[in-house]
Amino acid sequence: MIETDNVAHEREAETMIEGSSEDQEASRANKKTDIHARTLEERTPITLNCYGQPIGPTPKDVKDLSRFLGTIARTTEFAPLNYVDWPSVPTHDQIWEYVLEKFMIPPEGRSWVLETVNLSWRGYKSKLKKMYLEAVEKGSNLDELYELVPEDELKDLISYWNTSPAKEQSKKNKRNREKLDDMHTMGPKDPNKQEPSKAKVYRESRIRKPKKTYKTSYGNTKANM
């Protein structure tokens, strides 16, 4: 069985997966790097803030780490898709140990690392589901999906998506999402090393890009800003 989506996490995951066209281009370029081929001697040290979140040594190091974790979320060896929920995935220790082979991260960063992989994993499943529904609507084959997902996992996903409980939950999530009018729009990176004020976090995290279409209203948020 496959995980039932949570609206807030799903939206945050979509923000991480989609991003701007600039972020997508940078992400594609990042796939050409050799982070996965690093030796222990080549590891990048990561600095954490008091919450266990990466803040340095440079913004590029933090960006590389975040995108590296995104590739892990799309690797079936580390993050198989056919589990009920993220806590059920049995590879948490394996993921953490592999990340430590490529980055030098204090133990306090483990929770952030696993939660970041979790969000990317959820976002990836959401993207796959959208691709599947679009293929069904167009009456096209699923060759593209089979190139991305192992056959047994994709069959499990499709089987779950077509169950009545899954369809009902999807409708419920859509209704709940339409009620949200104060969602943040920031991605996974925070370029500032200093702790910002709550007002600044609220304002900066809810700015909307003029050329991007959002699924939630903006009235109350704009008034609060």
Disulfide bonds with the S-S distance in Angstrom:
none
